[in-house]
């Protein structure tokens, strides 16, 4: 279980990084962000650099949260971010600017939605997939 403000903070940092990538076209900066996505998806939100920054620098200075949330939806969202970031990195390295801008633009839009409005697109996709697979399993076993 996690403090839901952590992923929103991380989405703000991610938005800033991806905006800088879109403006500068920096492959190194994008590679670092793709690494952050991968580490977070694989190791969990508490192990991510942005999660650690939130836990050490932000959370001790704000009011404790009464309710915590499941880590799985935002962790899935990080995996989706990794996929889009990796596609964008391939596009950048392969000299395919349209692929780069579309993939990174989509990742930026999703991160910004979470940071600005608290709407985690990857989380919603995870929950929808869970509902669909749960119903499919219930129908088959009934």
C-alpha positions as CSV (number, residue, x, y, z in Angstrom):
1,X,0.0,0.0,0.0
2,X,1.3,3.4,-0.9
3,X,0.5,7.1,-0.3
4,X,-1.2,8.2,-3.5
5,X,0.5,11.6,-3.4
6,X,3.8,9.8,-4.2
7,X,2.9,8.7,-7.7
8,X,1.4,12.1,-8.4
9,X,4.6,13.8,-7.3
10,X,6.6,11.4,-9.5
11,X,4.3,12.2,-12.4
12,X,5.2,15.9,-12.0
13,X,8.9,15.1,-12.1
14,X,8.3,12.8,-15.1
15,X,6.3,15.5,-16.9
16,X,9.2,17.9,-16.5
17,X,11.7,15.4,-17.7
18,X,9.6,14.4,-20.7
19,X,9.0,18.1,-21.6
20,X,12.7,18.7,-21.5
21,X,13.2,15.6,-23.7
22,X,10.6,16.9,-26.2
23,X,12.2,20.3,-26.3
24,X,15.9,19.3,-26.5
25,X,15.7,15.9,-28.2
26,X,18.2,14.6,-25.6
27,X,18.7,10.8,-26.0
28,X,20.6,10.6,-22.7
29,X,17.8,12.3,-20.7
30,X,15.3,10.0,-22.3
31,X,17.4,7.0,-21.6
32,X,17.5,8.0,-17.9
33,X,13.7,8.4,-17.8
34,X,13.2,5.0,-19.5
35,X,15.5,3.5,-16.8
36,X,13.4,5.1,-14.1
37,X,10.3,3.7,-15.7
38,X,11.9,0.2,-15.9
39,X,13.2,0.3,-12.3
40,X,9.9,1.4,-10.9
41,X,7.9,-1.1,-12.9
42,X,10.2,-4.0,-11.9
43,X,11.2,-3.0,-8.3
44,X,8.2,-1.1,-7.2
45,X,7.3,2.5,-6.4
46,X,9.3,2.7,-3.2
47,X,12.5,1.7,-5.0
48,X,12.1,4.3,-7.7
49,X,14.3,7.4,-7.6
50,X,11.2,9.7,-7.6
51,X,9.5,7.6,-4.9
52,X,12.6,7.8,-2.7
53,X,12.7,11.6,-3.2
54,X,9.1,11.9,-2.2
55,X,9.6,9.6,0.8
56,X,12.6,11.5,2.1
57,X,12.1,15.1,1.1
58,X,8.3,15.6,0.8
59,X,6.3,13.1,2.8
60,X,7.9,14.0,6.2
61,X,6.9,17.6,5.7
62,X,3.2,17.0,4.9
63,X,0.2,15.8,6.9
64,X,0.0,12.0,7.0
65,X,-2.5,10.4,4.7
66,X,-5.4,8.6,6.3
67,X,-5.9,6.2,3.4
68,X,-3.4,4.3,1.3
69,X,-3.8,2.8,-2.1
70,X,-2.8,-0.4,-3.9
71,X,0.6,-0.2,-5.6
72,X,-0.3,-2.4,-8.6
73,X,-2.1,0.2,-10.8
74,X,0.6,2.8,-10.7
75,X,3.3,0.2,-11.1
76,X,1.5,-1.0,-14.2
77,X,1.3,2.6,-15.4
78,X,5.1,2.8,-15.0
79,X,5.4,-0.3,-17.2
80,X,3.2,1.4,-19.8
81,X,5.4,4.5,-19.5
82,X,8.5,2.3,-20.0
83,X,6.9,0.9,-23.2
84,X,6.2,4.3,-24.7
85,X,9.6,5.7,-23.6
86,X,11.4,2.7,-25.1
87,X,9.5,3.2,-28.4
88,X,10.4,6.9,-28.3
89,X,14.0,6.1,-27.6
90,X,14.1,3.7,-30.5
91,X,12.5,6.3,-32.8
92,X,15.1,8.9,-31.7
93,X,18.1,6.6,-32.2
94,X,16.7,5.3,-35.5
95,X,16.2,8.8,-36.9
96,X,12.4,8.4,-36.9
97,X,11.3,11.8,-35.4
98,X,7.5,11.1,-35.8
99,X,7.8,7.9,-33.8
100,X,9.8,9.8,-31.2
101,X,7.5,12.7,-30.8
102,X,4.3,10.6,-30.9
103,X,5.5,8.1,-28.3
104,X,7.1,10.7,-25.9
105,X,4.2,13.1,-26.5
106,X,1.8,10.4,-25.4
107,X,3.9,9.5,-22.3
108,X,4.1,13.2,-21.4
109,X,0.3,13.6,-21.8
110,X,-0.3,10.7,-19.5
111,X,2.2,11.9,-16.9
112,X,0.8,15.4,-17.0
113,X,-2.8,14.2,-16.6
114,X,-1.7,12.5,-13.4
115,X,0.4,15.4,-12.1
116,X,-2.1,18.2,-12.8
117,X,-5.4,16.5,-12.3
118,X,-4.7,13.2,-10.4
119,X,-6.0,11.1,-13.3
120,X,-3.7,8.1,-13.8
121,X,-4.4,6.8,-17.3
122,X,-2.3,3.7,-16.9
123,X,-4.0,3.0,-13.6
124,X,-7.4,3.2,-15.2
125,X,-6.2,0.8,-18.0
126,X,-5.0,-1.6,-15.3
127,X,-8.4,-1.5,-13.5
128,X,-10.3,-1.9,-16.7
129,X,-8.2,-5.0,-17.6
130,X,-8.8,-6.4,-14.2
131,X,-12.5,-6.0,-14.5
132,X,-12.5,-7.6,-18.0
133,X,-10.4,-10.6,-16.9
134,X,-12.3,-11.1,-13.7
135,X,-15.6,-11.2,-15.5
136,X,-14.2,-13.5,-18.2
137,X,-13.0,-15.9,-15.5
138,X,-16.3,-15.7,-13.6
139,X,-18.3,-16.5,-16.7
140,X,-16.1,-19.4,-17.7
141,X,-16.2,-21.0,-14.2
142,X,-20.0,-20.4,-13.7
